[in-house]
Structure formats: C-alpha cells, structure tokens
Amino acid sequence: HTVTIPPRPFFRKMIEHKSPEWGEKMATLLRANDFDTATALVYMGEHIKGQLQMFIRDWKRPPNAASTVRQKGFNNPLIETGHMVNSVDYSADGAKK
C-alpha cells in the first residue's frame, strides 16, 4: 500500500488571494498608529497570521482519502492535531510583540 499525499499549496494561494490588499492595510495601520512603524508591523503580522490560519482551516482540496477520513474522523486536509495552524506566527524584526 503506497500513501500518496497530494500537494496543498495553501501558503502560495493565501499570498495570491490576500497580498493585493496588504499595501492599503499597512497604510491604514500606519495612519491609525501615528506612523509608528513598529506598532503597524505588529498589527500587520497579526492580520496576515489570521489570514494564513483561516486558509489552513478552510482548505478543502484535494480532500483527504477515505482511509484518512476514517482515521481522523473528519475531512480537513490540513488539520489533524491543530499543531500546524496553532504554530503559525510572525516576526516583526525590531518591533515588540
């Protein structure tokens, strides 16, 4: 029995779908925080972290194999224990978190 795990390019797709709005979001955060770049970067990091976690939770294609669904008890290809989604983080170099 050979196990084949298909590619699931969630990170690439998240960037493709969400990055066009990041410039305006950063500008808004800078204005809202009196142009404090460290604070704006922390908020931006939190924003992008949330977007990536949402993509991981919502990713459905390709679905798990029937045997995997039986083993896990549910069909969410990128979630098993929650370790990956809970490990998403960011670093705003020089900014305090």
C-alpha positions as CSV (number, residue, x, y, z in Angstrom):
1,H,0.0,0.0,0.0
2,T,1.5,3.3,-1.1
3,V,0.5,6.5,0.6
4,T,0.4,9.5,-1.8
5,I,0.0,12.9,-0.3
6,P,-1.0,15.4,-2.9
7,P,0.3,19.0,-2.8
8,R,-1.8,21.5,-1.0
9,P,-0.3,24.9,-1.8
10,F,-2.2,26.8,0.9
11,F,0.5,29.3,1.6
12,R,1.0,30.3,-2.0
13,K,-2.8,30.6,-2.5
14,M,-3.2,32.7,0.6
15,I,-0.5,35.1,-0.7
16,E,-2.1,35.1,-4.2
17,H,-5.5,36.0,-2.8
18,K,-4.7,38.2,0.1
19,S,-1.5,40.1,-0.7
20,P,-3.1,42.6,-3.0
21,E,-4.8,44.2,0.0
22,W,-1.7,44.3,2.2
23,G,-0.4,47.7,1.0
24,E,-3.6,49.5,1.7
25,K,-3.9,47.7,5.0
26,M,-0.4,48.7,6.1
27,A,-1.1,52.3,5.1
28,T,-4.3,52.3,7.2
29,L,-2.4,50.8,10.1
30,L,0.4,53.4,9.8
31,R,-2.2,56.3,9.8
32,A,-4.1,54.7,12.7
33,N,-0.9,54.4,14.8
34,D,0.5,57.8,14.2
35,F,3.0,56.4,11.7
36,D,4.6,54.2,14.4
37,T,6.1,51.5,12.1
38,A,6.9,49.1,14.9
39,T,3.3,49.1,16.0
40,A,1.9,48.9,12.5
41,L,4.2,46.0,11.7
42,V,3.0,44.1,14.7
43,Y,-0.7,44.7,13.8
44,M,0.1,43.7,10.2
45,G,1.8,40.5,11.4
46,E,-1.3,39.6,13.4
47,H,-3.5,40.3,10.4
48,I,-1.5,38.1,8.0
49,K,-1.2,35.4,10.7
50,G,-5.0,35.3,10.9
51,Q,-5.4,35.1,7.2
52,L,-3.0,32.2,6.9
53,Q,-4.7,30.4,9.8
54,M,-8.1,30.9,8.1
55,F,-6.7,29.4,4.8
56,I,-5.4,26.4,6.7
57,R,-8.7,25.8,8.4
58,D,-10.8,26.4,5.3
59,W,-8.6,24.4,2.8
60,K,-10.6,21.6,1.3
61,R,-9.0,20.5,-2.0
62,P,-7.9,17.9,-2.7
63,P,-9.9,16.1,0.1
64,N,-8.4,13.5,2.4
65,A,-8.6,9.9,1.2
66,A,-11.4,7.9,2.7
67,S,-9.0,5.9,4.8
68,T,-7.6,9.2,6.3
69,V,-11.1,10.5,7.0
70,R,-11.9,7.2,8.8
71,Q,-8.7,7.6,10.9
72,K,-9.1,11.3,11.7
73,G,-12.9,11.3,12.0
74,F,-13.2,14.3,9.8
75,N,-12.2,15.6,6.3
76,N,-10.0,18.6,6.7
77,P,-6.8,18.0,4.7
78,L,-4.6,20.5,6.6
79,I,-5.9,19.8,10.1
80,E,-5.2,16.7,12.2
81,T,-4.0,17.7,15.6
82,G,-4.1,21.5,15.1
83,H,-0.4,21.8,15.6
84,M,0.3,23.4,12.2
85,V,-2.4,26.0,12.5
86,N,-1.5,26.8,16.1
87,S,2.2,27.2,15.1
88,V,1.6,30.0,12.6
89,D,3.4,33.1,13.9
90,Y,5.2,36.1,12.6
91,S,8.2,38.2,13.5
92,A,8.3,42.0,13.1
93,D,12.0,42.5,13.2
94,G,12.8,45.1,15.8
95,A,9.2,45.5,16.8
96,K,8.0,44.3,20.2
97,K,5.3,41.7,20.2
